[in-house]
Amino acid sequence: MIPKKHIIMPIAVMCVFNVLAANEIQDSLTVNLDEVSVTALKRMSAFRDDPAAATLITSKELDRLGIMSIKGISDVVPNFFMADYGSRITSSIYVRGIGARMDQPSVGLNVDNVPYMNKDAYDFDLADISSIEMLRGPQSTLYGRNTMAGVINVTTLSPMRYQGWRVMLEGSSRRRLKGTLGWYHKFSDNIGFSITGSASAAKGEFKNEYNGKYLDWERNFGLRSKLQWRISPEWNFQNTISAGYLHQGGYPYEYKETGTISFNDTCFYKRFTLTDGLSARYSGDKFTVTSITSVQHINDNMTLDQDFLPMDYFTLTQKKNEIALTEDIVVRNAAGDSPYNWLGGLFAFYKHLDMHAPVTFKDTGIAELIESHRNESNPGYPIAWDSRSFLLNSDFILPTWGISAYHESEINLGNWHLTGGLRLDYEHAALRYHSFCDTGYSIYRYKDGVSDFERRVEIDIDDRGDLERHYLTVLPKIAAVYNLEDGLGNLYAKISKGYKAGGFNTQMFSDVLQQRLMTIMGLGSLYDVNDIVGYKPEKSWNYEIGAHLNLFSNDLTLDFAAFYIDCTDQQLTMFPNGDTTGRMMTNAGKTRSFGGEVSLNWKIDESLMLNGSYGYTNAKFRDFFNGVKNFKGKTLPYAPQNTLFLQAVWNKPISASGWTLSLDANFRGVGKIYWNEDNTERQNFYGLVGAGASMSNDIISIQVWGKNLTDTRYHTFYFLSMGNAFFQRGRGIEAGLTMRYVF
């Protein structure tokens, strides 16, 4: 592996504060006015004129790097990290030290105008992506809840821009196959329609030593249709319907003590999603009104061998069925020469989630976690469970709704552009739970080496309850942009508030039931359900300065930003002390994060282009005592301190018939990452080398590529279960062939 200092130092010298910011590519900034674009809709200025650290990745770059999901932009975007571990339900994103492993996301996601409301559905493949835009820092004023670390806007190809067929086929040495097929047609100048399908399959890379089977196999299917209709010069409509089906294994967690992956119960994840988003826009002489309405459905099943050992401790099944409705109405002044521009809007949503989450205790779990504890405390009257398996059942209904109003104004004063925004956000969350268990055990009298039956104890737990939370918050933003002379770019400064909603720790109910059961046997004490199940919203203040610079006649674009984030009640995933089955979200007092980003795009000549980005984050606890330890001064877990992306692209026409040879070499680096609050476990900085070569013309493209060519060994995840430590290894060397055909 290349030493960290040999890679980082040449990049760090390029900026004054050893901090960096966004890579925007100019050739995709054109906006088709016949389309309803949520990114342009909530942007007061052109992309690089906004006071924001942002990255725009175009379709050409996405194809070059083989990116079909937002997980693929990890490390390419500075200070953006989305680890590949577990299964596709584990869509944990960290930006500038802010992130979450479970429940509420810290980064919002919009796909073709639709705001995705559940991060469990963030990791999916999309065919024919036109662009991915990633805005870093709080976007809460315009985008609302759960965008305190940023927002990702994905736009898929429009039938108003392209007509014809598009085919992609891909295979790799890691036994992965992938394909897409799309048809795009414009019936007239006013109506366009497209339908696109995708499918992929993987046999797996990580093997379970217990049974010799591969774990991370996958079957994935997607279908999307898009209708765009310009009824009149004033009225435009767009409707996008997408569906996806996923069935996979996953969870290749290796036991730290042995370095092997070996467990005896089945692990899998299955998911079906259906989303319909309708955008309607009216464009008048003085103002524009846009309505974005969506319906989203998720039905999934996560089943785990939760101890991840070749022993019968316990398993977890979590089945969810969720319906979400959203409505966003945006009003803004019509484009013109006025020095004052404004936009305002109303947003409302409703989510209804039904969840069934039983934990099955098995023979070893009963013997070591229940019987042995009870018998050690009272050896004269030992117990024996009636059966060697029983259920701790938990059913939940979680209705959540919210409404918000927002406004943003911009005043242009010569070279100065001043922006102010405000959002009022109200949310109501409720939880109706039903926890039940029907089992029993026998008590024996032990004397003089002889055990005699004493009596039998029936356990019939049937607990029900209702909890609710109300959240009201005000989210302001102020920013200033100074435009440099001669088109050299701009400087900006911004202060904004971020907000992530609170919620309920449903996964803790198995522990609540377990403690309830133990108290029946005279051991332990009951959890306070109201205290342990709920967690508070997370809030932050983000202070940021930066620049978007155009140098050498726009052949070099250089962007940098420096930031400081003051966060209160930061939400962290914790495992309760002892031999427990659940995990919980807790609020970690106060944290702070500072650092920066830089990115560049340098067109050296007509053939050669260099891209690079680097992000640095220093995130630590200012005040966090979990009741046992004080973590003040410790680095926040799971958030990488450095991200690095370097790329060289060389293009050369090789014949008069239109063929072009393209070569690409890239490097992705991440680390260091601490895995726990104690900072005793960590992943040091590591780098992954990739390369590709392609031959293409206007119709066909053939690309050979490789990832992690040095076969670097690294870990993407670490956790504890029952006090045992587990890792997940990163993927090894991979080579592949991709063919694209358009006609």
Stockholm file with secondary structure:
# STOCKHOLM 1.0

chainA/1-743         MIPKKHIIMPIAVMCVFNVLAANEIQDSLTVNLDEVSVTALKRMSAFRDDPAAATLITSKELDRLGIMSIKGISDVVPNFFMADYGSRITSSIYVRGIGARMDQPSVGLNVDNVPYMNKDAYDFDLADISSIEMLRGPQSTLYGRNTMAGVINVTTLSPMRYQGWRVMLEGSSRRRLKGTLGWYHKFSDNIGFSITGSASAAKGEFKNEYNGKYLDWERNFGLRSKLQWRISPEWNFQNTISAGYLHQGGYPYEYKETGTISFNDTCFYKRFTLTDGLSARYSGDKFTVTSITSVQHINDNMTLDQDFLPMDYFTLTQKKNEIALTEDIVVRNAAGDSPYNWLGGLFAFYKHLDMHAPVTFKDTGIAELIESHRNESNPGYPIAWDSRSFLLNSDFILPTWGISAYHESEINLGNWHLTGGLRLDYEHAALRYHSFCDTGYSIYRYKDGVSDFERRVEIDIDDRGDLERHYLTVLPKIAAVYNLEDGLGNLYAKISKGYKAGGFNTQMFSDVLQQRLMTIMGLGSLYDVNDIVGYKPEKSWNYEIGAHLNLFSNDLTLDFAAFYIDCTDQQLTMFPNGDTTGRMMTNAGKTRSFGGEVSLNWKIDESLMLNGSYGYTNAKFRDFFNGVKNFKGKTLPYAPQNTLFLQAVWNKPISASGWTLSLDANFRGVGKIYWNEDNTERQNFYGLVGAGASMSNDIISIQVWGKNLTDTRYHTFYFLSMGNAFFQRGRGIEAGLTMRYVF
#=GR chainA/1-743 SS CCCHHHHHHHHHTTSTTSCCCCCBCGGGCCCCTTSCCHHHHTCSSCGGGSSSEEEEEEHHHHHHHTCCSGGGGBTTBTTEEECCCSCTTCCCEEETTEEESSSSCSEEEEETTEECCCGGGCCCCCSSEEEEEEEESCCHHHHCTTCSSEEEEEEECCTTTCCEEEEEEEEETTTEEEEEEEEEEESSSSEEEEEEEEEEEECCSCEETTTTEESCCEEEEEEEEEEEEECSSSEEEEEEEEEEEEEECCCCCEETTTTBCCCSSCCEEEEEEEEEEEEEEEECSSEEEEEEEEEEEEEEEEEEETTCSSSCCEEEEEEEEEEEEEEEEEEEECSSSCSEEEEEEEEEEEEEEEEECCEEECHHHIIIIIIHHHHHHCTTSCEEESSSCEEEEEEEEEEEEEEEEEEEEEEEETTEEEEEEEEEEEEEEEEEEEEEEEEEEEEEEEETTEEEEEEEEEEEEEEEEEEEEEEEEEEEEEEEEEECGGGCEEEEEEEEEEEECCEECGGGHHHHHHHHHHHHTTCSCCCCHHHHHEECCEEEEEEEEEEEEEETTTTEEEEEEEEEEEEESCEEEECCSSSCSCCEEEECSEEEEEEEEEEEEEECSSSEEEEEEEEEEEEEEEECBCSSCBCTTCBCTTCCSEEEEEEEEEEEECSTTSCEEEEEEEEEEEECEECSTTCCSEECCEEEEEEEEEEECSSEEEEEEEESTTCCCCEEEEEEETTEEEEEECCCCEEEEEEEEEC
#=GC SS_cons         CCCHHHHHHHHHTTSTTSCCCCCBCGGGCCCCTTSCCHHHHTCSSCGGGSSSEEEEEEHHHHHHHTCCSGGGGBTTBTTEEECCCSCTTCCCEEETTEEESSSSCSEEEEETTEECCCGGGCCCCCSSEEEEEEEESCCHHHHCTTCSSEEEEEEECCTTTCCEEEEEEEEETTTEEEEEEEEEEESSSSEEEEEEEEEEEECCSCEETTTTEESCCEEEEEEEEEEEEECSSSEEEEEEEEEEEEEECCCCCEETTTTBCCCSSCCEEEEEEEEEEEEEEEECSSEEEEEEEEEEEEEEEEEEETTCSSSCCEEEEEEEEEEEEEEEEEEEECSSSCSEEEEEEEEEEEEEEEEECCEEECHHHIIIIIIHHHHHHCTTSCEEESSSCEEEEEEEEEEEEEEEEEEEEEEEETTEEEEEEEEEEEEEEEEEEEEEEEEEEEEEEEETTEEEEEEEEEEEEEEEEEEEEEEEEEEEEEEEEEECGGGCEEEEEEEEEEEECCEECGGGHHHHHHHHHHHHTTCSCCCCHHHHHEECCEEEEEEEEEEEEEETTTTEEEEEEEEEEEEESCEEEECCSSSCSCCEEEECSEEEEEEEEEEEEEECSSSEEEEEEEEEEEEEEEECBCSSCBCTTCBCTTCCSEEEEEEEEEEEECSTTSCEEEEEEEEEEEECEECSTTCCSEECCEEEEEEEEEEECSSEEEEEEEESTTCCCCEEEEEEETTEEEEEECCCCEEEEEEEEEC
//
